[in-house]
Structures are given as C-alpha cells and as structure tokens.
Amino acid sequence: MANLSITTAAAEQINRVLDERGHGLGLRVTVKPSGCSGYSYVLDFADEASNDDVAFEEHGVKVFVAPDALEMLDGSEVDYVSEGLNRFFRFNNPNVKDECGCGESFSV
C-alpha cells in the first residue's frame, strides 16, 4: 500500500486555505508530464472526493492522490516551507531520480 506523509506545517497551511475558502475536503495532488525532466506536481483543493482517489490523512487534514500518481508519490512527504519571501508546498519525494535546474519538473 502506498504511503504519503503530511508535515504539521503543510497541515496548518491546508487548514488555513480551506478556512479562507469556506469549503473543501483537503488538498488534491497529481502529476502531469511537463518540463525538461518529465513530470511536475499539480496541486488543487478538493471539494469532493473522486471514487478513484486515495486519501491520506494526518494532523487532521486529508491529501487526495490520483491513482495514476500513487507510484510516483509513494513514500513522499508533503511539506510547506518559507524561503525568503517565497512560501510553497514542497514534496520530499524519495522516488525522484533527477530534477530540472529550475525545480519545476522531475523524473522518476
């Protein structure tokens, strides 16, 4: 069975955005072919769960993953980081073999 963990910082940000939106079940994550290295993460907020979604729950929030992305995301940690003026979700993904120089895409 696939595994995905959610840091406290990521959970707090997901809750913050869901509270601001006033609705939603959690964060939806998938991957798509993109960039110079192969794939990029696609993030959205889930307002409903799809029948095929696999849900991971930690720290009171849910992250929904599309079945076709499970293998690429297995063992990943979803984090929320601040670097200077930038704040963003970061995936600590043990399956990544290479990343492009700008960090937008990865290969597995």
C-alpha positions, -999 to +999 in steps of 0.1 A: +000+000+000+013+035-009+023+059+018+023+097+019+030+118+050+020+154+058+040+177+079+025+199+106+034+230+086+016+216+055-015+206+075-017+241+090-015+257+056-041+233+041-064+241+070-057+279+066-067+278+029-097+257+034-109+280+062-104+310+039-123+293+011-151+283+034-153+248+019-133+218+007-121+184+019-084+188+015-055+190-009-056+171-042-022+161-057-014+145-090+014+147-115+015+155-152+040+152-180+058+186-180+091+205-182+125+193-192+128+165-167+095+147-172+068+154-146+055+182-124+033+182-094-003+195-098-020+209-067-056+219-062-080+219-034-105+190-034-142+200-029-153+164-033-136+130-034-135+110-066-142+073-064-106+065-075-088+089-052-066+075-025-069+097+007-041+101+032-049+118+065-026+132+091-028+161+115-065+164+108-062+171+071-066+150+040-045+148+009-062+131-021-039+114-047-050+102-082-043+065-087-020+071-116+002+093-094+005+068-065+036+050-077+055+083-083+044+098-049+048+067-028+069+075+003+067+112-002+063+139+024+042+169+018+057+200+035+050+237+035+081+259+036+092+295+037+123+305+018+129+343+019+097+359+006+085+326-010+061+302+006+051+269-011+043+233-008+074+211-011+075+174-019+103+154-004+099+125-028+124+096-025+114+084-060+129+114-078+160+105-098+166+139-114+152+174-113+155+202-138+176+232-128+146+255-121+130+229-099+098+228-119+099+192-131+114+158-120+119+123-133+114+090-116 
